[in-house]
């Protein structure tokens, strides 16, 4: 085949991005783009090929789907038991100003560091109503959730992200040559140079304290709240069915006990799925015998929570399909081939960050991107004489950028779902801050690449 499918995949991805941004119809463009990709890959058999990819991605990502569904059920139960109201009523006494509310959300985002899914979904459940009471745009909550997810997880060597990257890098000869005795030892060397997550968290802190101005769509979101009192837009109304008023009868323990079990089990076992299931069992044990909910009401609440997660799960599944088809078209290899002539020792870490960020953004796959480029950039960096510690930091930073910035990454979609806003609104309101962080990161990698 003379036509380079890698280039076609890039064009399809760019058209999806532009179309989604202009029309704010992300799912439709993702489905159409994946169908077009299937046509180029499979010709007349494109429908069968697309359907097979759909089945494969559903099978490969069933863990993600189950976690999201069960989290939806848990969130619904916490609301119907009035536990979330009780928590909000108590915490709102502390979070009695806009700054205190934002700062509390930021601190919780740092404390729940074990996994970005746990971080985003649990904190959104805790802080949504409190944020509403202070008349903060939901877009702000989504920005804080997304920005304290992956960026926090990669900076602490106790998270799922750290374990993944440490094991990935330790296989490389140039990393072993550093003299480290363990995979985590290698990872610890890279942490001080994780410029993108560090700068992102600094920007978020400045935003929380009121020292970073509201820019672009975020400024418009604040103006909407001032003019209409609506904490979310009309396009986000479909994600918000619950009564926004706090309930005087809410019991904080109906919230704290299940959430405490969830976080504790997730940290101890590292298994978020088991943690959510156990939290649901605890909910049943403390709600039904005390007649807070009947058995029927409990099951109906769970099912309704499952339904609330379906828009996000649909987007996730289509994202996985598009990522699968783009991978088969060779998009990643094509981009790497284009970038290789521009890679030189001093600027190599900066270029690796840019390469990783572009790949993670276009594919919506942060860990997948890192797995693909790691066996390429480390030997190439060793041949050029580039610092392997900076290469590790650049790969991690690129993956973090993809998780944070891509408007169809799982972290972005879950942050939007947890905050109750449209995913495109969330992506567009945070993009100015993402751009600032990424530009500063490139400059930092460039400067340090010349120094070390």
C-alpha positions in Angstrom: 0.0 0.0 0.0 1.6 3.3 -1.1 -0.5 5.5 1.1 1.1 6.0 4.5 -1.5 5.1 7.0 0.4 6.7 9.8 0.0 10.1 8.1 -3.7 9.3 7.5 -4.2 8.5 11.2 -2.6 11.9 12.2 -5.0 13.7 9.8 -8.0 11.8 11.2 -7.0 12.7 14.8 -6.5 16.4 13.9 -9.9 16.5 12.3 -11.5 14.9 15.4 -9.8 17.5 17.6 -10.7 20.5 15.5 -14.3 19.2 15.0 -14.8 18.5 18.7 -13.4 21.9 19.7 -15.5 23.8 17.2 -18.8 21.9 17.7 -18.2 20.6 21.2 -19.6 17.3 20.0 -16.8 15.0 21.0 -18.4 11.6 21.0 -19.9 12.0 17.5 -16.5 13.0 16.0 -14.7 10.2 17.9 -17.1 7.6 16.5 -17.0 9.1 13.0 -13.2 9.3 13.1 -12.8 5.7 14.3 -15.1 4.6 11.4 -13.0 6.4 8.9 -9.9 4.8 10.3 -11.5 1.4 10.0 -12.4 2.1 6.3 -8.7 2.8 5.6 -7.6 -0.2 7.5 -10.1 -2.8 6.4 -11.7 -1.5 3.2 -15.1 -3.1 2.5 -14.8 -5.1 5.7 -14.5 -1.9 7.8 -17.7 -2.6 9.8 -16.6 -6.0 10.9 -13.1 -4.6 11.7 -14.6 -1.8 13.7 -16.9 -4.1 15.6 -14.0 -6.5 16.4 -12.0 -3.6 17.7 -15.0 -2.6 19.8 -15.2 -6.1 21.3 -11.5 -6.3 21.9 -11.3 -3.0 23.7 -14.3 -3.8 25.8 -12.6 -7.1 26.8 -9.2 -5.5 27.4 -10.6 -2.6 29.5 -13.3 -4.4 31.5 -11.5 -3.4 34.7 -11.8 0.3 33.9 -15.5 -0.1 33.0 -16.3 -2.0 36.2 -14.5 0.5 38.4 -16.3 3.4 36.8 -19.7 1.7 37.0 -19.3 0.7 40.6 -18.1 4.2 41.5 -21.2 5.5 39.9 -23.3 3.2 42.1 -21.3 4.2 45.2 -21.8 8.0 44.5 -25.5 7.5 44.0 -25.8 5.6 47.3 -23.8 8.2 49.2 -26.3 10.8 47.9 -29.5 8.9 48.5 -28.4 7.9 52.0 -27.8 11.7 52.6 -24.3 10.8 53.6 -22.8 13.3 51.1 -25.1 15.9 52.4 -23.9 15.3 55.9 -20.3 15.5 54.8 -21.0 18.7 52.9 -22.9 20.2 55.9 -19.9 19.5 58.2 -17.1 20.5 55.8 -18.9 23.6 54.6 -18.4 25.1 58.1 -14.6 25.0 57.4 -14.9 25.7 53.7 -16.8 29.0 54.3 -15.0 31.0 51.6 -14.0 30.4 48.0 -10.3 30.2 48.8 -10.8 27.7 51.7 -12.9 25.5 49.5 -10.4 25.5 46.6 -7.5 24.9 49.0 -9.3 22.0 50.7 -9.9 20.4 47.3 -6.2 20.9 46.4 -5.0 19.4 49.7 -7.3 16.4 49.4 -6.0 15.9 45.8 -2.4 15.7 47.2 -3.4 13.4 50.1 -5.2 10.8 48.0 -2.2 10.0 45.8 -2.3 6.2 45.4 -4.2 6.3 42.0 -5.6 9.0 39.8 -8.9 7.2 39.3 -9.4 7.1 43.1 -8.3 10.7 43.4 -10.6 12.1 40.8 -13.7 10.1 41.6 -13.6 10.2 45.4 -12.7 13.9 45.8 -15.4 15.0 43.2 -17.9 13.1 45.4 -16.7 14.9 48.5 -16.4 18.4 47.2 -19.1 18.9 44.5 -21.9 20.3 46.8 -19.5 22.3 48.9 -18.1 23.9 45.7 -21.7 24.6 44.6 -22.5 26.3 47.9 -19.6 28.7 47.4 -20.9 29.4 43.8 -17.7 28.1 42.2 -18.0 27.0 38.6 -18.0 23.2 38.2 -15.3 23.8 35.6 -13.0 24.9 38.4 -13.6 21.7 40.4 -12.9 19.6 37.3 -9.7 21.5 36.7 -8.5 20.9 40.3 -9.5 17.2 40.1 -7.7 16.6 36.8 -4.6 18.7 37.9 -4.1 16.8 41.2 -4.7 13.4 39.6 -1.7 12.1 37.5 0.5 15.1 38.4 0.4 14.2 42.1 0.6 10.4 41.5 3.9 10.6 39.5 5.6 12.8 42.1 5.2 10.3 44.9 6.9 6.9 44.8 4.0 5.1 46.4 1.4 5.3 43.5 0.4 3.0 40.7 2.0 5.4 38.2 5.4 5.2 40.0 5.3 1.4 40.1 4.5 1.3 36.4 7.2 3.7 35.3 9.8 2.3 37.6 9.4 -1.2 36.3 9.4 0.2 32.7 12.6 2.2 33.0 14.6 -0.4 35.0 14.8 -2.7 32.0 16.9 -0.1 30.1 20.7 -0.6 30.0 21.4 3.2 30.3 19.2 3.3 33.5 21.0 0.3 35.1 24.3 2.0 34.3 23.4 4.7 36.8 24.3 2.3 39.6 20.9 2.1 41.1 20.0 -1.1 43.0 16.3 -1.1 42.4 13.6 0.1 39.9 12.2 2.6 42.5 15.7 3.8 43.1 15.9 4.8 39.4 12.5 6.5 39.6 13.5 8.6 42.6 16.4 10.1 40.6 13.9 11.4 38.1 11.4 13.0 40.5 13.2 16.3 40.9 13.1 16.8 37.1 9.4 16.0 36.6 8.9 19.6 35.3 5.4 19.3 33.9 3.7 17.8 37.0 5.6 20.2 39.3 4.8 23.3 37.3 1.2 22.2 36.9 0.8 21.9 40.7 2.4 25.3 41.2 0.0 26.8 38.7 -2.9 25.1 40.5 -1.8 26.4 43.9 -1.5 29.9 42.5 -5.0 29.6 41.0 -6.4 28.4 44.3 -4.8 31.3 46.2 -6.2 33.8 43.7 -2.7 34.7 42.4 -3.2 33.2 39.0 -5.8 35.1 36.8 -8.8 33.4 35.3 -8.0 33.0 31.6 -10.2 32.4 28.5 -13.1 30.0 29.0 -12.4 29.7 32.7 -13.0 33.5 33.0 -16.2 33.1 31.1 -17.3 30.3 33.5 -16.9 32.6 36.4 -18.8 35.4 34.6 -21.6 32.9 34.0 -21.9 32.2 37.7 -21.9 35.9 38.5 -24.6 36.7 35.9 -26.9 33.7 36.2 -26.0 31.9 39.4 -25.6 28.7 37.5 -22.5 26.7 38.6 -22.7 24.6 35.4 -23.8 25.4 31.8 -26.9 24.2 30.0 -24.9 21.6 28.1 -23.8 20.1 31.5 -27.3 20.0 32.9 -27.7 16.4 31.7 -24.9 15.3 34.2 -26.7 16.9 37.1 -29.9 15.3 38.2 -29.6 15.5 42.0 -31.1 18.1 44.3 -28.3 20.7 44.8 -29.6 21.8 48.2 -27.9 20.5 51.4 -30.1 18.3 53.6 -30.3 19.1 57.3 -30.9 15.4 58.1 -27.6 14.2 56.5 -25.4 12.0 58.7 -21.7 12.5 58.0 -20.9 8.9 59.1 -23.0 7.6 56.3 -20.4 9.2 54.1 -17.2 8.8 56.1 -17.4 5.1 56.8 -17.8 3.9 53.2 -15.3 6.5 51.9 -12.8 5.6 54.6 -13.0 1.9 53.8 -12.6 2.7 50.1 -9.5 4.8 50.5 -7.9 2.6 53.2 -8.4 -0.7 51.2 -7.2 1.0 48.0 -4.0 2.2 49.7 -3.3 -1.1 51.5 -4.1 -3.5 48.7 -3.6 -1.4 45.7 -6.7 -2.9 44.2 -9.3 -0.2 43.6 -11.9 -2.6 42.2 -11.9 -4.6 45.4 -12.0 -1.4 47.4 -15.1 -0.1 45.6 -16.9 -3.5 46.0 -16.1 -3.6 49.7 -17.3 0.0 50.1 -20.6 -1.0 48.5 -20.9 -3.9 50.9 -20.3 -1.5 53.8 -22.9 0.8 52.5 -25.4 -2.1 52.5 -24.4 -3.1 56.0 -24.9 0.4 57.4 -27.9 1.6 55.3 -30.3 -1.3 55.1 -30.4 -2.6 58.7 -30.9 1.0 60.0 -33.7 1.5 57.4 -31.9 4.5 55.8 -32.6 2.7 52.5 -34.7 -0.4 51.8 -33.2 -3.3 49.8 -35.2 -2.2 46.7 -34.1 1.5 47.2 -30.5 0.4 47.6 -30.5 -1.6 44.4 -32.4 1.1 42.5 -29.9 3.7 43.6 -27.0 1.6 42.5 -28.5 1.0 39.1 -29.3 4.7 38.7 -25.6 5.4 39.5 -24.5 2.9 36.9 -26.7 4.8 34.4 -25.1 8.1 35.3 -21.7 6.8 34.3 -22.8 5.5 30.9 -22.0 8.8 28.9 -18.5 8.7 30.3 -18.1 4.9 29.6 -19.3 5.4 26.1 -16.6 8.1 25.5 -14.0 5.9 27.1 -14.8 2.9 25.0 -14.8 4.9 21.7 -11.5 6.4 22.8 -10.0 2.9 23.3 -11.3 1.9 19.8 -9.8 5.0 18.2 -6.5 4.4 20.0 -6.5 0.7 18.8 -7.1 1.6 15.2 -4.6 4.5 15.2 -2.0 2.1 16.6 -2.7 -0.4 13.8 -2.3 2.4 11.3 1.2 3.1 12.6 0.6 6.6 13.8 3.0 6.4 16.7 5.8 5.0 14.6 5.2 7.6 11.9 5.5 10.5 14.4 8.7 9.0 15.9 10.2 8.6 12.5 9.5 12.3 11.8 11.0 13.4 15.1 14.2 11.4 15.0 16.2 13.8 12.7 15.7 16.6 15.2 17.0 14.8 18.3 20.4 16.0 19.6 22.0 15.4 23.0 21.4 18.8 24.7 17.9 19.2 23.5 17.1 15.5 23.6 15.1 15.5 26.9 13.0 18.5 25.7 12.3 16.7 22.4 11.4 13.5 24.2 8.9 15.5 26.3 7.4 17.1 23.2 7.3 13.7 21.4 5.7 12.0 24.4 3.2 14.8 24.9 2.1 14.8 21.3 1.7 11.1 21.2 -0.1 10.9 24.5 -2.4 13.8 23.4 -3.2 12.4 20.0 -3.7 8.8 21.1 -5.3 9.4 24.5 -2.9 6.8 25.9 -0.3 7.9 28.5 1.0 4.5 29.7 0.7 3.0 26.2 2.7 5.8 24.7 5.4 5.5 27.3 5.6 1.7 26.7 6.1 2.3 23.0 8.7 5.1 23.1 10.8 3.9 26.0 12.7 1.1 24.1 13.4 3.7 21.4 14.4 6.9 23.2 16.7 5.3 25.8 19.1 3.6 23.4 19.0 6.6 21.1 19.7 8.9 24.0 22.6 6.8 25.1 24.1 7.0 21.6 23.7 10.7 21.6 25.2 11.0 25.2 22.0 12.4 26.7 21.3 12.2 30.5 19.1 9.1 31.2 17.7 10.6 34.3 16.3 13.5 32.2 15.0 11.1 29.6 13.1 9.3 32.4 11.7 12.6 33.6 10.7 13.6 30.1 8.9 10.4 29.4 6.9 10.6 32.6 6.2 14.3 32.1 4.9 13.5 28.6 2.6 10.8 29.9 1.4 13.1 32.6 0.6 15.8 30.0 -1.4 13.4 28.0 -3.4 12.2 31.0 -4.0 15.8 32.0 -4.5 17.6 28.7 -6.0 15.3 26.2 -9.8 16.0 26.1 -10.6 12.3 25.6 -8.1 10.7 28.0 -9.7 8.7 30.8 -8.5 11.1 33.5 -10.1 14.1 31.7 -13.4 12.3 31.1 -13.6 11.0 34.7 -12.7 14.5 36.1 -15.5 16.0 34.1 -17.9 13.2 35.1 -17.0 13.6 38.8 -17.5 17.4 38.7 -20.7 17.1 36.7 -19.6 19.1 33.6 -19.3 18.4 29.9 -15.9 16.9 29.0 -15.2 19.5 26.3 -16.1 22.4 28.6 -13.6 21.0 31.2 -10.9 20.5 28.5 -11.3 23.9 27.1 -11.4 25.8 30.4 -8.1 24.2 31.6 -6.2 24.3 28.3 -4.7 27.8 28.9 -3.1 26.6 32.1 -2.0 23.4 30.4 -0.3 25.4 27.7 1.5 27.6 30.2 2.8 24.5 32.1 3.9 22.7 28.9 5.8 25.7 27.5 7.6 26.3 30.8 8.4 22.5 30.9 10.0 22.6 27.5 12.1 25.5 28.6 13.2 23.8 31.8 14.1 20.6 30.0 16.0 22.6 27.4 18.0 24.5 30.0 18.8 21.5 32.2 19.6 19.4 29.1 22.5 21.8 28.4 23.6 22.0 32.1 23.7 18.2 32.9 
